[in-house]
Amino acid sequence: MRRTLLAIPVLLVLSACSNGAGADEGNPSASITVQVGADPEEAAVYRSLVSAYREAGGGEVDLVTVTRDDHLTRLSTAFTSGDAPDVFLINYRQYAPFVQRGAVRPIGPLLADAGVDTADYYEEPLRAFTYDGDLQCMPQNISSLVVYWNRALFAEAGVPAPKAGWSWDEFTATAKALTGGGVKGVGIDPSIVRMAPFIWSDGGTIVDDNASPTRTTLHEPAARGALQKVLDLIGSGATPDKEQLAAQGVPEQFMTGKVAMFLSSRVEVPGLREQRGLDFDVAGLPVMGEPASVLHSDAYCVASGSPNAAAAAKFVAYAVGQQGQTLTALGGRTVPSLRSVATSPAFLSPARAPVSSQVFLDAIPHLRHTPVAPSWPEVEDVIGTQLERAFLDGVPLDEVLAEIRKQADPLLRP
């Protein structure tokens, strides 16, 4: 990710220069290119969305689907070659560098012209995608971090189902009770987006000022204490070790019955639904102090150099509208950002797993988002690399936290 973002500055300036003030909006029926980062099951959801848009008379869309890991690299390459997509889907934690370099056209006025009323949408993702006072990209979802759990493994171990508001101690006891016979209780990725809710829940912070961060605060007592609790769980043997993770990722271990619980957002649902025989559900995050969760949201951005801004806005308006969000909700991919769809059977129906989708909506009052800053993707990269040393290699926590301050804090300073 760091290499990708370092390549962005020059190439995005070139993109920005191609779209001066007063550029033509283009033909609203023009063919456009849309790039998304998606696993195969997710990609099928977006193909259905594009097909429905065409059938509704929306125009031609060339959908480019790449793996989530390759998404930023492909975007960088596309901008470099002068062949950037008209629209691209991106997480709020990653879009600020594109905005800073002029690659994104603020979407607010375009959507207003297309008849989209942002008052119909949840506020938290709109705030996350507002930068320099403008709504830059339009969020399609408002997911949160939840606990996925395997009903069969719980039943076999005689462990009761998770309850709303369960404590960290109850969570760790559950993970330990589920561990044995080739099964690990829980899988937890060493990333700040996984750790932030527990830090916040325990009264800590991850940076000194979320709006304008200048340094990390993971070394401070409350944050450090939360991280130590996670490390204590890892030390108990209830999580996969380094060798097991090298052989198979956490979601895959969950699908194959090697892990009984794992933490992730709504993005996992399409793939889990395809796993034959897997009976899974979701539960809210355990609470260390006060309830907290972290926003997971992606949004459609319009490239500033696109000659087809009107057609791009038309597609985005459909994708985030009633029909578009109903389709992606039925496909399992999203927690809709449009309130009316999020509270509809398209999302909440128990006919398809997870039965407890209401858990995602219950978390909304407790959502917070990580900083939106041009350097934040690089900061996340540093934190993740260092936390991995603590989680998987046994490096002392204080050594890791000192290294995070050494490497990440200079990235945040103006």
N, C-alpha and C positions, 0 to 999 in steps of 0.2 A: 504493500500500500504506500509506503514512504516513497519508494522509487517512482511510483505512478504519480503521486501528488507533486513531487519535485519537477516532473516534466510538464506540469500544467501551466505555469505562469506565462511562458512565451506563447504557447500555442493558443491559449485562451484570449490573450490580447489580440492576436490575429483574428480570432473569431469575432471579438467585439467590434473590431474596426470594420468588419464587413457589414455591420448593421447600424448605420448612423441614425441619428435622430430623424424621425419622420419617415422611416423606411416603409415601403408598401406592405400592407397586411397580407396581400396575396389573395388568391381565389379560395373561398371557404370550401370548395369542393376539390381542391388540389390533392394529389396523392402525397402522403407523408410517410416518413420513416419513424418508427417508435422502437426504442431499445429498452429492454428490461433484463435485469439479472434474475434468473429463476432456475430452480431445479426442474427436472422433467415434468413432475406432477403439477408444479406451479405454472410452467410454460403452457400446459394444456388449458389451464384456466384463462390465461391471457389470449390464447388463440380463440377460445370461445367468445371472449369479449370482443375481439376484433371482428369475428364473423357476424356477431349480432349487430355491431356498428354498421357494417357494410349492408346488411339486410335492412337496416333502418334508414338506408339512403344516405349514410354518412360520408361515403367516399372511400377511396382505396387507401389501405394502410399496409405498409411493408413492416411486419413485426420481426424484430431482431431479438432473439432470445439467446443469452449467454449464461454461463454458470455465474452464481453470485460472486465467486472468488475472482472471476475474470472481468467482471462488469466494469470496474473503474479503469482497468488497463485498456479495455476495448474502447471506452469513451475517450480516453486520452489519445489513443491512436487515431480514432475517428476525427477528433478535433485537429490533430496534427496534419492529417492528410486533407483537410478541408472538406471532409465528408461526414460531418457530425449529423446525428439524427435530429429530426425536427423536434421530437419529444423524447425525453428519457426519464425513467423512474429511478429515484435515488432516496436513500435514507437520510433523515435530517442530520445525522451525525457526520455526513460526508459532503453535503452540498455547499457549505460556506466557501471552500476554495474556488469553486466554480463561479459563485456570485462575485467574489472579490476580484476575480480576473475578467469579469464582464462577459462570461459565457452564457448567463441566464437572463432572459427577458422577464421582468416582473410580471407575474401572471394575473394579479388582481384586476387591472383594467381590462385585460383580454376576456376574463371570465365574466366580468360585469357586463360587457358588451354581448356575451353569449347567454345572459340571463341567469347566471348562477348567483345565488344569494348565500354568502358565507355564514349568515346568521343561522342557517339550517344545519350547520356542522358543529362538531365538538370543538371547543376552544383550544384545548392543549396542543393538538398537532398544528393548528393554525398559528399559534404563538411560536412553535418550534420552527416553522417555515417562514417566519417573518424576520427579515434581516435588513438593516439600514432603514427601518421604518416601512418597508414594503413587503407584501405577501409575494414571495419569490416563486414558490411552487405550490401546487394544490394537493393536499394530502388525500390519499385514498383510504387510509386506515388509522386506527387508534388502538393498536394492540398493546398488551402489557406482558411482563414476564410472569409466567405461571408455572405450576408444577404439573407435569404430565405424569400419570401413574397407571400402572398395569393392573387391571382388576384381578386377573387370574393369579398373578404372583402375590398380590395382597391376600387373596383367599387361601392360597396354598400355605402361606406363612402364618395364617390366622391373625393377620394384622387388620384392625378396623380402618375403614376408609378415612381419608383426611377430612377434617372439619374446618369450616370457615374460621379464620382468626387463630389457627393453631400456632403455638409458640415455637420458638427455635428449639427448645429442649424437646418438645413433642416431635418435631420434625427429625431431629437427630436420633431420638429413640426409635422412631419408625424406620429410618434408614438402617440402623444397626440390626433391628429385628428382621428386616428383609434380606440381610446379607448372609449368604451361606449357600452351599450346594451349587457353586458356580455362578451365583447371582450376586451382584453388588446392589446395595440399597439405592444409591443415587449417583447420577453423573452431573458434575458441575464444571463448566468451562472456566479457565483462568482469565477472565476478561473483566474490564471495569463495568461493562454493561450488565454483567451478571452480578457483580459485587455491589454496585451502587445502591440497590434497594436495601440491602442489609446494613450498609454503612449509614444510610439515611434513617432507617428504622431504629438504629441504635444511637441516634443523635449526632452522628458524624457528618462530615462533608467530604467532597472529593476535590474541590478547589476553593480558593478563598472567596471568589465572587463568581457566581454562576453566569451572570450577564457579561462580565468583563474579567475573565480569569487571568491572574498574573502568576499563580503558583499552585501546585498541588498541595493537598492537606491530608493525604492518606497516612502520614506519619503521626498525626495528632491523635491524642488518646482515644477518643470515641471511634474514629475510623479504624485505627490500629486494632482496637479491641474487637470490632466486628470481623475484621479479617482473621484475627487469631481464632475466633470461634469457628470460622470456616476451616481453617487449617487443623484445628482440633478434630473436626469431623473427618477430614481427609486422613489424619493420622490414625483414626480408629480402624481403618481398613474397609470402610463402608463405601468407598468410591473406587472406580477403576484406576489401576496404576499406570505408569508411563508406558509399559510394554503393551498392556491391553489397549490403551488409547492409540498407540502407534499402529496396531493391527486393525482397529475398527473404531470409528468415531462414536461419540455418545448416542446420537439419534439412532444409528444403525444397531448399537448394542441394545437399545431400548426395543427396537423393532424385533430383534431376534431373542428377546427374553433374557438377556444377560445383565440388564440394568432395570430395576423396578420403577425408578422415578428419574426424571431429569427436568432441568429448567430451560424453558425456551419461550418464544412468542407464538403467535397464531400461525406463523409461517410453516410450522411442521405439519399442520393438519392434512393437507392434500396427500403428502407422502405416507403418513400414518394410516390414512383411510385405505390406501392401496395395499397395505400389508395384510395378507390373508390370515385370518384367525386372531388378529390382535384386537383385544378388547381394552380400550384405553379411555381415560377421562382426564379432566383437568381440575386442579384445585388452586386456591389462592396461595400466595407466598406465605411462608411462616413469618412470624413477627418477632423481632428481637426486642423492640420497645414500642414503637407506634407503627401502624400500618403504612407501608410505602411500597411503591412499585415504580418501574422505569418505563418511560414511553418507548414503544417501538412503532415507528411510523415512516412510511415511504410516500413520496409525492411525485406527481408529474411536473416536470420542468420543461419549458419551451426554450430551445437554444436561441440565443440572441441573434445568431447569424442566419436563422431560418427565413427563407423567402416566403414561407407558407404559414405565417403566424395565425391567420384567421382559420385555416384548416386545422392547425395544431390545437387551437383553443376549442374548436368545435369537437374534436375528438376527446380532449380532456374533460369538457363539460359533460359529454356522454358517459365517459368512464367513471366520473365521480357522481353522476346523477342517479336517479332512482333505478333505472334499468341496468346501468353499468354496475353499480354497487350491489344490486340484487344478484347479478350473475357471479361476481367474484365472491360474494358471501356464500352462495349456494355451492360454489366450488371449494369452499373451506379455507380459501387463502387469506381472507381479511376479516378484521373486526371493523365494520364499516364506519367511516368518519361521518357519514350522513346519518343523523340521529334517527330518522324515520325508518331506515333500513336496519340499523343496529338493533332496534327494538322490535323488529318484525320476525315472523316465522322463518324468513330466508336465512336469518342468522341464528335464531334461538330455538328452532325446532329440534326436539330430541330424537327425531327420526334418524339422524346421522350423527356419528360421534364427532366431537365430544358431547355427551348429554348435558354437561354442566357449562355450556357456553356463557351463561349469565355471569360466570366468574370474571370474564373479561370486562364486562360492563360494571360489575361491582368494584373493580379496581380503579376505575376512572377518577373518582374523587381523590385517590391517593397517588396519582401519577405525577412524576417529576421528570424533567428531561435533563440530559447531560448538556454541557456547554455547546453553544453553536458558535464556533470560531474557526477561522481559516486553518489554524494549526492543530485543531482538535483531532483529526484523524491520525496525525503523527503522534500526538500525545497518547492516544488510545493504543497505538502500536507499541510504544515504549512500555506503557503500563502492562499490557498483555504479555509482552515478552518477559518482563521481570516477575509478574505474578506466576507465570508458568514455572520459573525457577524455584519459587517457594512451594508451589502446589505439587510439582512433579519431581523436582530434583532435591528437595529437602534443604535448600539454601535458607539460612536464617531470615526471618521476616524483616528484622531491622536492617539487615544488609540490603535486602531487596528494596525496601522503602527508601533507603538512602540513595540507591542507584536511580530510583524513579525521580527523586528530587534533582539529582545531578543531571539527568538526561532530559526530563520532561519540562522542568521549570523554565529553562532558557527558551524553549519553544513558545511558551505562553507570554513571555515578556514583550512589551511593545517595542 
